[in-house]
Amino acid sequence: MSEARPRIAVVTFPGSNDDRDAAWALGALGAEAVPVWHAEPELPAVAAVVLPGGFSYGDYLRCGAIARFAPATAAVVEFAAAGGLVLGICNGFQILCEAGLLPGLLRPNESLAFVCRDVPLTVERADTPFTARCDQGQTLTIPVKHGEGLWYADDELFAELEARKQIVLRYAEPCNGSVDDVAGVVNEHGNVMGLMPHPEHAIDPLLGSADGALILASLVDAARDREPLVVR
Amino acid sequence: MRATVVVRPKHGILDPQGQAVASSLRALGFAVDEARVGRVVDLELEAADPAAARAQLKRMCEQLLANPLIESFEIAVPQP
């Protein structure tokens, strides 16, 4: 059964600051965004989860390191293990890496400077639930705004990820010093993705680009095709 | 019991913060070849003895204080 407006949870941690933008963008693209507070030990019945950008728990110690222990994060880990769709944007990506749902981790930018600008991205895979509306090889323009966006994996891990085609997005020009210019990755099962650029800030030409809508609308499409998942 | 954990970027891991510190020190006239910046965590914890404390601290490092992909850690507890 497909739902006209699939329910997608947006988790808010103390220090999240793109949660409302993400919820607004999902709503504009045909989903019903369901806010979830970080202290909630269970997720409502939703077809997908978005972990938004921001600075969860002040990003103390390492970005995402504390949010990993939030009750809602534990629920997201179970949701992902049950096959649920999870998208982490910026700080959400950092949290998913710290939680072990995505490979590698995010480190301070090579320049040590905060980067805040539109960047061109190359779509490496258009066959994921997060990129189905894109074409492989397509260039997307989506803004980044981060101080710790250097995605890192050692040589061995990176070779494995390449072989399993887990690299989904690359910066088309150097951005932050990421290994092989990686901007977004998926997990082995393809149901969890993280990216540093902010698709929710690029869903209307008025904002400079509508390319982010291709990513979020892909997620909304995929969520619409799924039953809401309740994990207890 | 007081204990100290030192977390360091692993050997071979790019440390832009350390590079920035080294270049600032060189600008001040110090002959510095390399600087690596890590983190010191001083803890006050309850443990039956130093060995038990060490075991707890190791788990703390593995679970939270360090990320094993890029960081190594050293634990210092009072000698028994």
Chai-1 contact restraints between the chains, C-beta under 6 A:
chainA,res_idxA,chainB,res_idxB,connection_type,confidence,min_distance_angstrom,max_distance_angstrom,comment,restraint_id
A,L105,B,N67,contact,1.0,0.0,6.0,A-B,restraint_1
A,L105,B,L69,contact,1.0,0.0,6.0,A-B,restraint_2
A,E110,B,P16,contact,1.0,0.0,6.0,A-B,restraint_3
A,L112,B,P16,contact,1.0,0.0,6.0,A-B,restraint_4
A,L112,B,A20,contact,1.0,0.0,6.0,A-B,restraint_5
